[in-house]
């Protein structure tokens, strides 16, 4: 499932913008796929949706920081309203 999500996301973390790599390089702007976590876009505590359509592959830091918030809530708190990272995420 992780490889499928990575491919669907064009191999990038939607929350941090880091590239998801299939081979560890140690670069700061990349995250190795085996270190990634699967996040529920709309938290299970809110939606009870465990389908593939409600999942993204992301860096462990982003997943743990996002906690039980929807992406907009997390982006708003992390970067501010109508931030460039939020606009990139919306694309």
C-alpha positions, 0 to 999 in steps of 0.5 A: 500500500505504501508504494501505491500511495507514493506513486499516487502522490508523485512521490512527495509528502503532501504536508512537508513537500519532501520527496519520498524516495525508494532508496535512502539518501540522507538528504534533508529534503527527502524522506525514505519510504520505509520511514513514512507513515500512513495518515488518515486525511480526515482523522478516523476519530471524525470520519470512521473512514479507513478507505484508501481514498482517505489515506496519504503517505507522509513523513512521521513528523508531519503525521505526529504533528497533525494529530487528529486535525484535518489538513486545513486546521494543521496547515493554518496552525503551522503556516498561517491562513492562506499560506503557500504550503496550503495552496500547494497542498490544495493542488 
